Amino acid sequence: MLADILEVLGDALVAVGDARRGPRYVHGRIRLIQGEVEGLSPREDVGGEAAIDHRTIAINDVTLTGVAIAPRPLRVSYLDDIQQRAQVVRIEFDGGAAEWTIPESTNLRKLQKRIGASF
């Protein structure tokens, strides 16, 4: 019980520290699979450096709000533009869902904590 409380407090302190440092950046590609968002049509890809903050992902001219990320990758893929193996994760946001391809080296647990929501 005490260990659980200390773990939650530790996670909260890490989250506060991350929030003070500003958004985290991860190279990736987003493909809209359901719903709609301004600047992106269904099955269209948008790629580049994504700024990740609490419940928000901004990549190029596309900003997704109310973001929640799946706890495990859907599959393994490849990011041609940076020539790295990648993991594809499902994300849900206000207005739809998408597949987000990020480098395999990205720590998914830390990313989930940064976004602040998972499903």
Secondary structure, 3 states (H helix, E strand, C coil): CHHHHHHHHHHHHHHHHHHHHCCEEEEEEEEEEEECECCECCCCEEEEEEEEECCEEEECCEEEECCEECCCCCEEEEECCCCEEEEEEEEEECCEEEEEEEECCCCHHHHHHHHCCEC
